[in-house]
Amino acid sequence: MEVLFDTKIIVAIIAVFVSFIGLLISKEQKTSEFRQAWINTLREDISKFIGQTNSVSKLVIINKTSENEEKKETSNDVILGSVEMRELQSKIELLINPKEKEHIELIALIDNIIQELKDYNNIFEYQKKHEKNIKKLTSLSQGILKKEWDRVKDGEPIFKTLKIVLGIITIVGIPYLVYDFCKKANKTLERNI
């Protein structure tokens, strides 16, 4: 009777343990799905921002170097493009973590790129600086996206820790449970003999 009672407790503990692991895995998968969607959205918005910035940059150059009639045509396009750039800037700012160093650098660089559109005097210097900043923005964005992708691949920090703890518990616990069960079964057999 004693062995049967212990077996029921062991089975119940294992069932709870398995349920808990299933819950953790389910949560981890959902978190990874959300993080992947976030990565895709950020990548798309940054690429749109870069494209829009390049378009507005070209329009500003045309506007600054053209005659009055052409300026009227391009001025409206510059305004519309600038509005879209600001919208993308705001969206990117809302997507990132304002406490992470790389994310702060990203926003500062985006602010700088937008400010350059307003403050340039020499077209050739501006174009060089703009291209350099776009490359820097691309590189910084790739670093951020890679870091986040690695988080998706590796799992959340709490999940990684839990995997280690559960691995240790499994490696130590199962042999112990088997040993304890066999020891109690032997005692029961000895009493019955």
C-alpha positions, 0 to 999 in steps of 0.5 A: 500500500505504501509503494502505491501511495508514493507512486501516485504522488510521484505521478502527480508531481511529474504531471504538474512538472510536465504541465508547467514545462508545456506552459513555459514552452507555449509562452516562449513560442508566443513571445518569439512570435511577437518579437519576430513580428516586431522585428519585421515591422521595425525592418520595414519602417526603417527601410521606408524611412531610408527610401523616403529620406533619399526621395526627399533629399533629392527633391530638396536638392532639386528645389534649392538648385532650380528656378522659381516655377520648378520650386513651386512644384517640388516644394509641395512634394518636399512637404508631403515627403517630410510629413511621411518621414516624420511619421516613420520617425515617430513609428520607429521611436515607438517601436524601440526601447529608449533605454538600450544604447543602440536604440538611442543611437538609432533615434539620434541618427534619424534626428540628425538625418532629418535635421541635415535636410533643413540645414545644408548649404553645400550640395556636394558636402550634403550628399556625402554626409547624407550617404554616410549617415544612411550607411551608418543607419543601415549598419546600426539597424542591422546590428539591432535587428541581428541582436533581436533575432538572436534573442528569438533564436536563443529564447528569452533570458528567463526561459534560458535560465529555466531550461538550465534549472529544469535540465539540472532537476531532470538529471538529478531528480529522475535518477533520485526518484528511481532510486527512492522508488526502488529502495521503497519497493525493496523494503516492501518486498522484504516486509512481505517475505 
